[in-house]
Amino acid sequence: MRTLMVSLLLMMGATSARAEIKWEIVRTLPHDTNAFTQGLFIADGQLYESTGLVGRSELRAVSLSDGRLLRSTPIRSDLFGEGIAPWRDRIVSITWQNGLGFIWRRRDFRQIGSFRYTGEGWGLTSTDHDLIMSDGTAELRFLDPETLKELRRVTVTWQGKPVRNLNELEHVDGAVYANIWYAPLIARIDPATGVIDDWLDLSPLVSKNTGTDSGAVLNGIAWDAKAKLLYVTGKNWPHLYALRLGD
């Protein structure tokens, strides 16, 4: 099983010595405990979610008013679904170990294309110009959203050291927020340099939602640009939280 080992211990040890991003819960919504959350974003006034596990991976649209499932479609049954990101009227999705991604029409989840990449696929987000992908290493890949070809990479660091296990991603006001797999932390990353300039420590939410399930990790970040709220959840969590961030 993948572990954070020394890198995670270093980051956790540094937590008390740094300023963290403040947060408060402003809304709590129900979340499907059968949803092994891999990706999350908000568009069209709805929450879009991808779930993982072979034979159980799906794309979903969820109501932001009450957490109700609006529609869903399966991802090919032999694949492990991973991150998703919006691009124009589409959804781009990736899979874990098959090097295969898909393009979906957002309004009805009709698959309209596919693409290939090397290595693993973990998280995905989009800016006005790029798709940004994580692969479980300390690197972020930047893809052309039209051709899906890789343009460049940047190594993510904290205090000069690479930070591995970058997972679910979200683009928030010019920064990239990234879950660190198996950690209660979300890193705020400068996409130009890869430098982490601050952290969001969600340990209280993790302790409330994981129970005895070691796989129920924090995973899922969606930014509501209009309301200026950050929605977060985890794999098989019973709740989805809207957070207001502070300085």
N, C-alpha and C positions, 0 to 999 in steps of 0.2 A: 504494500500500500504506500502511496506517495506520502511523504512527511515533510514538515517544514524544518525540522532539525535545528541546526545552529542559527539559521537566519531568523526563524520565528522567535527563538529564545532571546536573541539580541534585540529584536524589535520590542518584545514585551518588556524586557528590562529597561528599555529607553522610554517607555510610556510615561513613567512618573516624572521624567526629567524634561518633558516637552509640553508645550501648550497644545491641547487637543481642540478640534472643532466642537463647539457646544451644539447641543441639539435638544429639542423637546418634541414630544408626541402631540400632534394636534388632531389626528384621526386614527382610529383602529378599525380595520375591515376584516371580515372573515377571509380565510385563505384555504383552499382545498388541501387537505392533508394527504391526498394522493398525488399531489403535484410535486414532482421532483424538480424543482425550479432550476433552470439553467440560464435563461435570459429574460429581461424585462425592459419594456419601454412604454411611454405614453404618446399617443397620437390620436387625432380625431376625437378627443374626449374620452378615449377608452384606454384601458391597460392591455398591452399585448404581452403574452408570456410564452416561453418555450419550456417544455419539460423533457427530461432525459430518461434513460434506461432503455435497453434494447427491448423492442416490442411494446413499449409504453410511451414512446416519445410523441409529443404533440405540439402544434401551434394552437394558441388559445387567444380569444378576445374576452376580456372580463370587464364588467361594469365598475366604474369608479365610484358609483353612488352606493352600491351595496355588496360588491364582490361577487355578483352573480355571473356565472359562465354564460356568455352570449353565443359563442360558436367555437368550434374546434375542428381540427383536421389532423389525422395521424401523419407523422413522418415515417418514411419507409421502415417497415417492421424489423429489418435486420440492422438498423442504424441506431446509434446513441445520439440523440439530439443535444445540441449545445446552444451557444449564444445566438441572439437575433438582433437585428438593427433595422431601423427604417431608412429607406432611400426613396425620395419622391413618393410615388404611389405604390411602392413595393416593400416587401420584407425580405431581407437577406438572412439566411440561416446557415449555420455550420454544424458539422458533426464531429464527434470526438476523435476517433482513430482511423477513419476511412478516407480522409483527405477529400471529402466531398461536401460541397455546399449547394444550397438551393435558392432560387429566387421565386417569390410568391407574390401574387397580386393581393394587395392588402384588403381590398373590400370584400373578397370572397374566399381568400386562401387558396386560390387556384395556382398550382405550380406552373410557372412560365419559363423556367430555365434552371440550369445547374452549372457548376464550375468546379475546378480542382485546385488544390493547394497541397504543399508538402507539410509533413509533420502533423501534429495534433491541432485540433480546434477546441478552444475553451470559451472565451468571451468575445463579444462583438458589440461595437457601438459605431455611431456615425457623427460626423461634423457636416458643415456645409460643403466640404470639399473631399473628404476621405471617409473610408471605413477603417476602423481601428480594431485589430484582432489580437487576442492573447492566445498563447499556446501552452501555458503551464510553466514556461521558463521566466526569465527576467526581461524578456523582450516584448515589445509591442510592435506589431506589423501594421503598416499603412498600405491600404489597398485602393486602387482606382475603383470607385463605386460603379462605373459603367462597364469596364472590362474585367473587373475583379482580379487584375494582375497586381502583384506586390510591387510597391514603389520604393519603400525604404523600411528601415527598422530603427528603433531606439531602445537602449537598455535602461531599465528602471532601477534607480538607486535610492538608498536612504543612508545618509551620512557617508557617502562614497562607496557603499557596498551594494552589490546587486541584490534585488529582492525577487525571489522566485515565487512560483505558484500564483501568479496573477490570474484571476479567474474572470468572473462577470464584470463587465465594463459599462460605464455611462459617461457621456459627455455633458458636463455641467458648467455653463458660463466660462468656456475656454479651457477648463481643466478636465482631466480624465479621472473619474473615480473608479477604483478597482477593489473588488473583494480579494482578500488573500485567503486562498483555500485552507480550510480548517482553522482559521483565525477569526476572532470577533472584531476584526479591524477592516476598515475601508481606507485605502490610501488615496490621497489627492495628489495627482501627478501633473507636472508641466509636460504637455505632449511634445514640446519642441526639444527639451533637454532630457526628459525621462526622470528628472529629479522629483522626489516626493517632498512636498513642502509642509504637509500636515496630515493628521490622521483623524478618522472618526472611529471612536471606540464604542461599539455597541454591545459590550459584554452583558449589560442588564437584559437586553432583548434576547440575546442568545441563551442566557440561563433560563429565561421564562419559556422558551419554545423548543429546546432540544430534548428535554427529558432524558430518557435512557437510550435514545437513538443517536449513536455516534455519527451517523451519516447525515443527520438533520442540521447541516451547517448553514451559517449565514450565506446567502447567495441570491442576489436579485436586487438591482438598483434601477430605479426609474425616476427621471426628473420631470416634474410638471413645471414647465417654464412659465406658464401663465400664473399659476398660484404660488410659484417659488417654493415648492415643497418637494422633498426627496422621499420617494416611496421605497421601502425596503422590506424584504421577507427572506425566507430560507427554504431549504429543501424539506418538503412535507410539514412546513410550519402551519399552525392553525390560524395565524394572524398575518396581516399585511399592515404596515405602519406608515403613516404620512408624518414626516419629520420637518420641522422648521429649524433651519440651521442658523447659528449665531457666530459671532467672532470668537 
